[in-house]
Amino acid sequence: MTRFLHLADIHLGRQQYRVPQRATDAKLSFQQALSQVSTEDADAVFLPGDLFDSRDVRPETLASVEDVLADVEVPVIVSPGNHDQNMSRRRDLTWLQYLNNKGLVTLLSADFEGDRASFAPTDVDSPRHGGGGYVDLEADEGTVRVFGVQYRGAYMERQIPAVVDGIEAVNASEGEPAATVVLAHFGVDDAVPDLGATVSVASLTPLMDAVDYVALGHIHKRYEVENVYNPGSLEAFSVQEGWWDDAHGYYVVDTADWSAAHRVSKRRPYVTVEFDVSGYRTFDDLCAAFEDAVRDEREMVERVCSSVEFQAGDGSRRDPIVNLRLTGTLLLDHVAFDVDALREIVEETLEALYVQPTDNTERKAIQELLGDIDRDEAFAADGTVNTDALQERVFTTLAEESRYSAAADDVAATLDELEGLVTEDGVGVGEAASYLRERRRELFPNGVGEPGETGEAAAVDGGEAE
C-alpha cells in the first residue's frame, strides 16, 4: 500500500489585514501538515498550486519555506497556481523553479502550444531546470505517473481535451503506468458555485475518465466530485472562509483503492460577534450596552478557541480573528458612530488578534425615506444603499407633494430622465429648461396650478422661470 498527502493553497507570505502574525500562521499550518508525513506513512506530497501568496516573495518567507521543506524526507510534487506565477509577464525563473532546482520540490507544468499540450519527463532525484511535465513514482502497486498542469484561468475548460491527449501520448510512448494522477489549479463550478470556479463537471469528465486521481487546488473550500478532490486551504483567509468549519485541511490518499481521507488542518480561529445598534440615541448609551454584549460572548469565544484544530502546537490558546457585525437602525449621526472605539473594546475584551468590523446598519433618515420599499430592492448585498431605488423614491415623493401630483408617476419619471440628461449626457441649463417645458406641455396641456388658478395664470407664473 502506498500513501500520499494532498494539500494546496498555502499562501506563504500572506499578511492578512496587514498583520504580520498572519504570515506566520500560514507557515505554521504548512509546517504542521508536512509534519504528518511520517505519522501518515506518506511516500510523497502533492501540492497543486499557490504555495506562495505572491510571485514577489519576501526574503524571510523564502528562507522559512526552505527550512520547512528541507525537513521533508519524501518528494514534494508541485504545480503552479495563479499566485505563484505571472500570467501576463513571464519571468526567466520563478520561485517555484528556484525551489525545484535546489531539489526541495519537484515542479511539474504542461507545455501548451495552440490547441496541444505536452509533458516532458523529469526525475525526482535529478530535477530538470525549471521543472518537467510529469514524474514517475514507484509504489507497491507499480508505477504511479504524476502529471502537473499550471493555472490556466479561463482557458482551462477548453484545454482539458488537449491535456487528456497529452497524458495519453506519454502513456502510449512510455508504457501504461499502474495508476495516473494529475495536479491542477482550477475550480469545479458545479461543486462550488459562486466561488470563482471556471470548469464544469461535464467538461472535466474526459480527464476524470483518463486518470485515477485528480488533485486540485485553487478553491479554499473542501469538495469532492467522484475521483476529483480539493482539500481546501490550510488556513482561512477571510471571514467567509472562517465560517467553513470542516472545509480546511488536506487529504491522505491511499493508492490501494484511491480513497482520500480528509484531515482538518491547524489554523487560527474565526468568531463572529453581532450587535444591534437600534434604539440608542447617544454613543455613550450604545457603548455601554455594547460592552455588556461583548462580555457575554466571552464564553462562546473561549469554547471555539479551545477546539484542537485552533490551538497552538503546544496546546495553548491562539487569539481569534473576530468578525464584528453591526446591524439595525442607527439613530446617531454618522460622525458620532465611532466604529474604531467599538473595535478596541472587542480586541481587549475577547483578546483578539484582529477585529474586522462589518457595518450593516441602516441610517434612520434613509430608512424612513425608503419607506415600504422591499429591503432586497433598497439595499445591496453588502448592506449599502441602492442609490437607484433611493433616487426613485425621492423623485416620487417630490412629485406627489408638488402641485403636479395629479400625474405623480410621469413627473417622477421626468425628473429621473432629467437627472440622466444632466449627469450622463452633460446637457446645459438651457437644454434642461427646454426639456422641462416640453414635458410640462405634454403632461398638462390645459395648465396646472393651485385650486382656483387658471391654466393661463399657471403658465405665466411658471413659464420661462422654470
C-alpha positions in Angstrom: 0.0 0.0 0.0 1.3 3.5 -0.9 0.0 6.7 0.6 0.3 10.4 -0.4 -0.6 13.7 1.2 -2.6 16.1 -0.9 -2.6 19.8 0.2 -3.0 23.1 -1.6 -3.3 26.9 -1.3 -0.7 27.5 1.4 -0.3 31.2 0.5 3.1 31.6 2.3 3.9 35.3 3.0 0.3 36.5 3.2 -0.1 39.2 5.8 -3.9 39.3 6.0 -5.2 42.6 7.4 -1.5 43.7 7.3 -1.0 41.7 10.4 2.5 40.1 10.3 1.3 37.2 12.6 -1.0 36.0 9.7 2.1 35.3 7.6 3.5 33.2 10.4 0.1 31.4 10.7 0.4 30.3 7.0 3.9 28.9 7.6 2.8 27.1 10.8 -0.2 25.4 9.2 2.1 24.3 6.4 4.7 23.0 8.7 2.2 21.2 10.8 0.6 19.5 7.8 4.0 18.3 6.5 4.9 17.0 9.9 2.2 14.4 9.3 4.2 12.7 6.5 5.8 10.4 9.0 2.7 9.9 11.1 0.6 9.0 8.0 3.4 7.0 6.5 3.2 9.0 3.3 5.5 8.4 0.3 5.1 11.8 -1.4 3.3 15.1 -1.1 1.0 16.6 -3.8 0.7 20.4 -3.8 -1.3 21.7 -6.8 -0.7 25.4 -6.6 -0.4 28.6 -4.5 2.5 27.6 -2.3 3.2 31.3 -2.2 0.8 34.2 -1.9 2.7 36.4 -4.4 5.4 36.0 -7.1 7.3 38.7 -5.2 8.4 36.7 -2.2 10.0 38.4 0.8 13.4 37.0 1.7 12.2 35.9 5.2 9.4 33.9 3.5 11.7 32.2 1.1 14.1 31.4 3.9 11.4 29.9 6.1 9.9 27.7 3.3 13.4 26.4 2.5 13.8 25.4 6.2 10.4 23.7 6.3 11.0 21.8 3.0 14.5 20.7 4.0 12.9 18.6 6.8 10.6 16.7 4.5 12.1 13.3 3.6 9.7 12.4 0.7 9.2 14.1 -2.7 7.1 17.3 -2.6 5.5 17.5 -6.1 4.2 20.9 -7.0 2.3 22.5 -9.9 1.9 26.3 -10.2 -1.1 28.3 -9.0 -2.2 31.8 -10.0 -0.4 33.3 -7.1 2.8 31.5 -7.9 3.1 32.9 -11.4 2.5 36.0 -13.5 0.1 35.2 -16.4 0.9 38.3 -18.4 4.6 38.7 -18.0 6.7 35.5 -17.7 9.9 35.6 -15.8 13.0 33.5 -16.6 13.0 32.0 -13.2 10.1 31.7 -10.7 10.5 30.9 -7.0 8.9 27.5 -7.6 11.6 26.9 -10.3 14.2 28.0 -7.8 13.0 25.5 -5.2 12.9 22.8 -7.9 16.5 23.5 -8.9 17.5 23.4 -5.2 16.0 19.9 -5.0 13.4 20.9 -2.4 10.3 20.4 -4.7 9.6 18.6 -8.0 7.9 21.2 -10.2 5.5 20.0 -12.9 3.9 22.0 -15.7 2.5 21.3 -19.1 3.8 22.9 -22.3 0.9 24.5 -24.2 1.2 25.4 -27.8 -2.0 26.3 -29.7 -4.6 23.5 -29.0 -1.9 21.0 -27.9 -0.5 20.1 -24.5 2.7 18.1 -24.0 4.5 16.8 -20.9 8.3 16.5 -20.6 9.7 13.9 -18.3 11.5 14.7 -15.0 13.2 12.8 -12.2 12.7 13.5 -8.5 16.4 12.7 -7.9 17.7 14.9 -10.6 15.2 17.8 -11.3 15.2 19.3 -14.7 16.0 23.0 -14.8 12.7 24.8 -14.5 10.7 21.6 -13.9 9.2 19.0 -16.2 5.7 17.9 -17.1 5.4 14.5 -15.3 7.3 12.3 -12.9 7.1 8.5 -12.2 6.9 7.4 -8.6 7.5 3.8 -7.7 4.7 2.4 -5.5 3.8 -1.0 -4.1 1.2 -1.4 -6.9 3.7 -0.3 -9.6 4.5 3.0 -11.2 2.3 6.0 -10.3 2.7 8.6 -13.1 2.0 12.2 -11.8 1.3 15.0 -14.3 1.2 18.7 -13.5 -0.9 21.4 -15.1 -0.3 25.0 -14.1 -3.1 27.6 -13.6 -4.7 28.5 -16.9 -7.5 30.7 -15.8 -10.5 30.9 -18.2 -8.5 28.8 -20.8 -8.6 25.7 -18.7 -12.0 24.4 -19.6 -11.4 24.3 -23.3 -7.9 23.0 -22.9 -8.9 19.9 -21.0 -9.1 17.7 -24.2 -5.5 18.8 -25.0 -4.4 17.8 -21.5 -6.0 14.4 -21.9 -4.4 13.9 -25.3 -1.0 14.9 -23.8 -1.4 12.4 -20.9 -2.4 9.6 -23.3 0.5 10.4 -25.6 3.0 10.0 -22.8 1.4 6.7 -21.5 1.4 5.3 -25.1 5.0 6.2 -25.5 6.4 5.3 -22.1 4.1 2.4 -21.3 0.9 2.4 -19.2 1.6 3.0 -15.5 -0.2 1.2 -12.7 -2.0 4.5 -12.0 -2.1 8.1 -13.2 -2.5 11.3 -11.2 -2.9 14.9 -12.4 -2.2 18.0 -10.3 -4.0 21.2 -11.4 -5.2 24.5 -10.2 -8.8 25.4 -11.0 -12.3 25.0 -9.5 -15.3 22.9 -10.5 -18.2 25.2 -10.8 -20.9 22.6 -10.2 -19.4 21.7 -6.9 -18.7 25.2 -5.5 -20.9 27.7 -7.3 -20.3 31.4 -6.7 -16.7 30.8 -5.5 -14.9 31.7 -8.8 -14.7 28.2 -10.2 -14.5 28.0 -14.0 -14.7 24.4 -15.1 -17.9 22.3 -15.3 -18.2 18.7 -14.4 -19.3 17.9 -18.0 -16.1 19.5 -19.4 -14.0 17.7 -16.7 -15.4 14.2 -17.4 -12.8 13.3 -20.1 -9.9 14.0 -17.6 -11.7 12.1 -14.8 -12.0 9.1 -17.1 -8.3 9.3 -18.1 -6.7 9.3 -14.7 -7.2 7.7 -11.3 -6.9 10.8 -9.1 -7.4 14.5 -9.9 -5.6 16.6 -7.2 -7.0 20.1 -7.3 -6.2 23.4 -5.6 -7.5 27.0 -6.1 -10.8 27.0 -4.2 -10.2 27.3 -0.5 -13.2 25.2 0.4 -13.1 21.4 0.5 -15.2 19.5 -2.1 -15.1 16.2 -3.9 -16.6 15.0 -7.2 -16.1 11.3 -7.9 -12.2 11.0 -8.3 -11.7 14.8 -8.1 -10.5 16.1 -4.7 -10.0 19.6 -3.5 -8.8 19.8 0.2 -9.4 23.5 0.9 -6.7 25.9 2.1 -4.9 25.0 5.3 -5.6 28.5 6.7 -8.8 30.5 6.5 -8.1 33.8 4.8 -11.4 35.7 5.0 -14.4 36.0 7.3 -16.4 33.8 4.9 -13.7 31.1 4.9 -13.7 31.3 8.6 -17.3 30.0 8.7 -16.3 26.8 6.9 -15.7 24.6 9.9 -14.5 21.4 8.3 -13.6 22.7 4.9 -9.9 23.4 5.5 -7.2 20.7 5.6 -5.6 18.0 3.5 -6.1 14.5 2.2 -4.4 11.3 3.0 -4.6 9.3 -0.3 -4.4 5.5 -0.3 -3.5 4.0 -3.6 -4.9 0.6 -2.8 -8.4 1.9 -3.7 -7.6 5.6 -4.4 -9.6 6.7 -1.4 -8.9 10.0 0.2 -9.5 10.7 3.9 -9.7 14.4 4.9 -7.8 15.7 7.8 -8.7 19.1 9.3 -5.7 21.5 9.5 -4.4 23.5 12.4 -5.4 27.2 11.9 -6.3 30.4 13.6 -9.9 30.6 14.9 -12.5 33.0 13.5 -15.6 34.0 15.5 -18.5 36.4 14.8 -19.9 38.8 17.3 -23.2 40.6 16.3 -24.6 43.7 17.8 -27.9 45.5 17.0 -27.5 49.3 17.3 -31.2 50.1 17.2 -32.7 52.3 19.9 -29.6 54.1 21.2 -29.8 57.8 21.0 -26.3 58.6 22.3 -23.0 56.9 21.6 -22.3 56.5 25.4 -25.5 54.5 25.8 -24.7 52.4 22.8 -21.2 51.8 24.0 -22.3 50.7 27.5 -24.7 48.2 26.1 -22.1 47.0 23.6 -19.5 46.3 26.3 -22.1 44.2 28.1 -22.9 42.3 25.0 -19.2 41.6 24.2 -18.6 40.3 27.7 -21.5 37.9 27.2 -19.7 36.5 24.2 -16.5 35.5 26.0 -17.7 32.0 26.9 -18.6 31.3 23.3 -15.2 32.6 22.1 -13.3 30.6 24.6 -15.2 27.5 23.6 -14.3 28.0 20.0 -10.6 28.7 20.8 -10.4 25.5 22.9 -11.0 23.3 19.8 -8.0 21.2 19.0 -7.7 22.5 15.4 -7.5 26.1 16.7 -4.9 25.6 19.4 -1.2 26.2 19.0 1.2 23.3 18.7 1.8 23.3 22.5 -2.0 23.3 23.2 -2.1 27.0 24.1 -4.8 29.4 23.1 -4.5 31.2 19.8 -6.0 34.7 19.8 -9.0 34.7 17.4 -9.9 36.9 14.5 -13.3 38.5 15.2 -15.9 39.5 12.7 -17.9 42.3 14.3 -21.2 42.6 12.6 -23.1 45.8 13.4 -26.8 45.6 12.4 -30.1 47.5 13.0 -31.2 51.1 12.6 -28.7 53.8 13.7 -30.3 56.8 15.3 -26.9 58.6 15.8 -25.2 61.0 13.4 -22.7 59.1 11.3 -19.8 61.1 12.7 -20.7 60.2 16.3 -20.8 56.5 15.5 -17.2 55.5 16.4 -16.6 52.0 15.0 -12.9 52.1 15.9 -13.8 52.6 19.6 -16.1 49.5 19.3 -13.3 47.5 17.7 -10.9 48.4 20.5 -13.5 47.1 23.1 -13.7 43.8 21.3 -9.9 43.4 20.9 -9.4 44.0 24.7 -12.4 42.1 26.0 -12.0 39.0 23.8 -8.2 39.1 23.5 -8.5 39.1 19.7 -5.6 39.2 17.3 -7.6 41.4 14.9 -11.2 42.7 14.7 -12.8 43.1 11.3 -16.0 45.3 11.5 -18.8 44.8 9.1 -21.2 47.8 9.2 -24.6 46.6 8.1 -26.5 49.3 9.9 -29.2 51.4 8.3 -29.5 55.1 8.9 -32.9 56.2 10.3 -33.4 59.0 7.8 -32.7 56.8 4.8 -34.9 54.0 6.2 -37.8 56.4 6.6 -37.3 57.8 3.1 -37.2 54.3 1.6 -40.4 53.5 3.5 -42.1 50.4 2.2 -39.6 49.5 -0.5 -38.6 45.9 -0.2 -35.3 45.6 1.7 -33.7 43.4 -1.0 -34.5 46.2 -3.5 -33.4 49.0 -1.2 -30.1 47.6 -0.1 -27.3 45.9 -2.0 -25.8 42.5 -0.8 -23.0 44.3 1.0 -25.5 46.4 3.0 -25.0 49.7 1.1 -28.0 51.7 -0.1 -29.3 51.0 -3.6 -29.0 54.6 -4.9 -31.3 54.0 -7.8 -34.1 52.9 -5.5 -33.4 55.9 -3.2 -33.4 58.3 -6.1 -36.7 56.9 -7.4 -38.3 57.3 -4.0 -37.0 60.9 -3.7 -38.4 61.9 -7.2 -41.7 60.2 -6.4 -42.0 62.0 -3.1 -41.2 65.3 -4.7 -43.8 64.7 -7.4 -46.6 63.6 -5.0 -46.1 66.6 -2.8 -46.0 69.2 -5.6 -48.7 70.9 -7.5 -48.1 68.3 -10.2 -49.4 65.4 -8.0 -52.2 64.6 -10.5 -49.5 62.9 -12.7 -47.0 62.0 -10.0 -45.6 58.9 -11.7 -45.0 60.8 -15.0 -43.5 63.7 -13.2 -41.2 61.4 -11.2 -40.1 59.7 -14.5 -39.4 63.2 -16.0 -37.2 64.1 -13.0 -35.3 60.8 -13.4 -34.8 61.4 -17.1 -33.7 65.0 -16.4 -31.1 63.7 -13.9 -29.7 61.4 -16.6 -29.5 64.2 -19.2 -27.6 66.4 -16.8 -25.2 63.9 -15.2 -24.7 61.5 -18.1 -25.3 63.5 -21.2 -24.0 66.8 -19.8 -26.8 69.0 -21.2 -26.7 72.7 -20.3 -29.2 74.7 -18.3 -31.0 76.0 -21.5 -31.5 72.5 -22.9 -32.7 71.2 -19.5 -35.2 74.1 -19.2 -36.5 73.4 -22.8 -36.9 69.7 -21.9 -38.9 70.6 -18.8 -41.2 73.0 -20.7 -41.8 70.4 -23.4 -42.6 67.7 -20.9 -45.0 70.0 -18.9 -46.9 70.8 -22.1 -47.3 67.1 -22.8 -48.4 66.2 -19.3 -50.5 69.3 -18.6 -51.9 70.6 -21.9 -54.6 72.6 -20.0 -52.2 74.0 -17.5 -51.8 73.3 -13.8 -51.8 75.3 -10.6 -53.3 75.7 -7.2 -57.1 75.3 -6.9 -58.9 78.2 -8.5 -55.9 79.2 -10.6 -56.4 79.2 -14.4 -54.2 77.4 -16.8 -53.1 80.7 -18.3 -52.2 82.1 -14.9 -50.2 79.0 -14.1 -48.4 79.2 -17.4 -47.4 82.8 -16.7 -46.5 82.1 -13.1 -44.2 79.2 -14.0 -43.2 79.9 -17.6 -39.7 80.9 -18.5 -38.6 81.0 -14.9 -38.7 77.1 -14.8 
